[in-house]
Amino acid sequence: MRRLNQIGLRFLHLAMNWLTHTFVTSNHDQAMIDGSAWPIGIQDINNDLTSVVAAIQSSGSLGHMPTAAGRHVPHNFRRPDLRIAIVSLCVNGPSPERGSRRGMALAASKWQDLEALSAGDIRRLLTREGVSCRGCIEKGDFVRLAAKTFRLDGSQPEEAKPNEPEQDERSPSCGSIRSDWSEEALRAKANDAKAQKEAKRSPDRNRRRRDDSRDLSPGSYKPRDWSVDSMKISADDAAALTFGAGGRTVERIQRVSEAEVELLDKELILEVRGTELQRRRAKKYANIIMKQRMGPNMITEDFEDGDLTILCVPPDVVGYVQGQGGMVLRSIEEEWGTLMVFIDTDLSKAQRLALFGSIRGRRGSELKVLSAIETKMGGYFASVRDSVISRDKYKDPTGTWGTDTMTFRDEGEISYALGKQGGTRKKLERSSGAIVQYVGMVAVVSGTKSERCRVREYMKWLFQQLEGPVYVAGWEDREDCTVVDIPSDCIGYITGNRRATLGLMEEEWGTLMFFMSEEGGRGRGGGTERLAIFGPQRPRRGSELKVMSGIETKSPGFFTRGLREKQSERRAFDTDRMIFRDDELSYALGKDGATRKKLELASGAILQYVGHVAFIAGTLKERRRCREFVNWLLQQRRGSVTITDLTRREDVTEVKIPDSCKGWVTGNRGSELRRMEQETGTFMFMALDSRGDERLLIFSTYAGTKTGLGGRRHAERLVNEMIDEKLRSDMDRRGGRRSRSDSRRPRRRSSRSPSWSPRARSRSRDRGDRGDRGMRSWD
């Protein structure tokens, strides 16, 4: 059966190639030769491909061992009397380039040869050599992996030995399925093993070369225990795993276990990829979720894998902690990246709640649940306080993990420390990096030693502001502080009504901001005040540039007078500058700053316009990417953009769009592309390739998941849905059936969020905060 599947897979590849070629070149308006409609679509045949590949991989690798007879067949074997008939129902005849392309696919000796091949051809080459293509999504991924496999990325190929006969480029061995385990392939594997041993003996000499090539070979640098496991599941189990909008349950397992998890619906197989620990945890979590439909789980000793915390919940508050339909638990899981299940059946006793995840995620979820319990049952935390504080002590990688507590004196203090809708508590948590939660009248802080120290200081400065101006001595030497000079006439503009503007910036970037004055003085003099910004480096820079942009609007030239363009070559975090003309600035900003925001999200850098100067902050890779995006955006004002080489990029997905669907996908003046960009956090536009053919490019640092929101894969799904919709509509009109109007229907946005953002955080994070009543003395 395995052999039949392998042969069928080759024919499916041929069918996909011819179907795609004919479907595009015929402009989708020609029927089959007998006048009938198309019997199968590209998506259908792609589903068949996926099913066959999964069936083959379930019994071993994608390749195969040679037959006994095949071991002795010479490479130049020919059968002139053997004929293969190929019957095609497509409107196009065979392509004259097909034979030469196949020969080139099997004789690729240069990087340019690989670039000229399709992703399927390169994948077949790698499969013949026994190389896994896991992690390769785009064509560039396959090209880089093949170049490294065949040593085409700068290294010289080995010369053939004198006694080895030359092989005819057209010999059957090039296309023979029996060449998978050829002697040449075995020699290449042996050479690779020898090179790995040499690398182990001289790690320092090869570290720089490995670091430079890591980005060019996706999936090739994996831990030694990285592998793939498959679980056969029932239809009911598959339904349990697909429960939730967009298959969110599988994403929960993937997020908590840090493994790659994929559910093959038709085959009823759950594939898990990762290290041994990641695979074991992912399968454990999947079994827990699948058994939930039959009742509470029984947690045994083998469930303890360094990822488990068990918390007792009083029976009177179990329903309050769960929420309607388990919504409260699901929101906590979403916020902290954990998996939470009740494991007891006797509802008259305290219920044990099992929390799976990382040490930080489990502690955040635990404190959230304790806060909810304390709201309903005051005094419960005092009974479990000692065990909570001592749990997981020193068990993080730094060896300094711990928990501190601070007791508030009255309701006024905890209300001030909590803030409107928990805003103050959130900014303390995000700026310090620690976990901050109020349980009753007690503030519980968990994290590393440095994180807990920062929370102490930030809390002290927070309450000092009630008594007068705050000044942080030695701020110049602090690594978590940035100070910006604010003109006196702009202080009110930056602060906003009742500190609303500063609060929005703190919420957006996760920083702590306040004006700093020395005792007995007012700022530095000269008509400026000092604004102190506390937090990690990237959020501080984002807040600083946001403040600079506002001041430049109110007082033009304050920051930009005399500035020139700057392009840093520093690999670490730094800032570049670009200067815009008047017409360029408005185009690059967009309505309500939408264009700037999408470039920022897609590139992963911080992009802020201060007057006519664009500040680009991030690593060298992020800054270069953002600068490219800005240049491509400005080129669109003057005409079509041409981008020829995408093979070395890891942030792009290329989508071929039929000519009849291009206007439908882009929309009126690009309105549909703008809508998809906002939903997925990507940068999308039509660009020409080296041959002058137009295709859609989707740029983003986040590749996305198969069913999740955000990223390139989400955008690609939306584009394919629009193409299918247009093709079905055209086919209905040609068939004489009634079809809906070509006018666009309002498209339903995701119920979770109108737009996706990598910085968006769960809005349910402070559920129960109003019930947290908890100062001054740290215990």
Secondary structure, 3 states (H helix, E strand, C coil): CHHHHHHHHHHHHHHHHHHHHHHHHCCCCCCCCCCCCCCCCHHHHHHHHHHHHHHHHCCCCCCCCCCCCHHHCCCCCCCCCCCCCCCCCCCCCCCCCHHHHHHHHHCCCCHHHHHHCCHHHHHHHHHHCCCCCCCCCCHHHHHHHHHHHCCCCCCCCCCCCCCCCCCCCCCHHHHCHHHCCCHHHHHHHHHHHHHHHHHHHCHHHHHHHHHHHHHHCCCCCCCCCCEEEEEECCHHHHHHHCCCCCCHHHHHHHHHHCCEEEEECCCCEEEEEECHHHHHHHHHHHHHHHHHCCCCCCCCHHHCCCCEEEEEECHHHHHHHHCHHHHHHHHHHHHHCCEEEECCCCCCCCEEEEEECCHHHHHHHHHHHHHHHHHHCCCHHHHHHHHHHHCCCCCCCCCCCEEEEEECCCHHHHHHHHCHHHHHHHHHHHHHCCEEEEECCEEEEEECHHHHHHHHHHHHHHHHCCCCCECCCCHHHCCCEEEEEEEHHHHHHHHCHHHHHHHHHHHHHCCEEEEECCCCCCCCECCEEEEEEECCHHHHHHHHHHHHHHHHHHCCCCCCCCCCCECCCCCCCEEEEEECCHHHHHHHHCHHHHHHHHHHHHHCCEEEEECCEEEEEECHHHHHHHHHHHHHHHHCCCCCEECCCCCCCCCEEEECCCHHHHHHHHCHHHHHHHHHHHHHCCEEEEEECCCCCEEEEEECCCCCCCCCCCCHHHHHHHHHHHHHHHHHHHHHHHCCCCCCCCCCCCCCCCCCCCCCCCCCCCCCCCCCHHHCCCCCEEC
